[in-house]
Amino acid sequence: MDTGARTAATGADTVSITDKRLLKGARTRETALRRAVDIASLDGLDDVSFGRLATDTGMSKAGIQTLFRSKELLQLATVDFARGMFVDAVVRPAREAAPGADRLRSLVEHWIDYAEAPLFEGGCFRVANIARFDSRPGPVRDALLRDQREWLDTLGGELRHAVASHQIAALDVDLALFQLDAVLCAANTALRLGDEDAVAKVRRTVDALLGTP
């Protein structure tokens, strides 16, 4: 093999090794975060730690720590991962519905599936954690608050569209959002406690907001 061929082969081997390492790192990260969101939904983000993840996943504590560097960065990555899962399960599928009242109903129906199944072992990730950090300033609280505002903005956008396009009667959108958020949070807790009427109560609340008999 000539020098050029050896160089090309060496370069290809290096790329292959690098790609495999990156792929392994990505898989390790995903495995760790998938377990982290379940821990956080059950016991809160404070219980998401390198040691707990190593024990639960069978991976090395040092390897997980290399990926995330600090507990706070691990918590932030967990919030972001949970947000992505929520968007995929609830927000993205609802985009197939027409804007306004139909899409709002679709968002709520997909949220019901998300909470009832549930997507996370402990139910709604946001409900499980935002109350723990609402009085604790810092990056984790900011991330949870940003996630909450994004969800409410999504619901609010559909309510405003429904009002503006005369699909529903005029209403106080901010108050309606507050009421709907409160009902969804309460429904999440009720579902965890085995309340079989929780879903029906959510649907009746949406019917009342949209003026459905």
Disulfide bonds with the S-S distance in Angstrom:
none
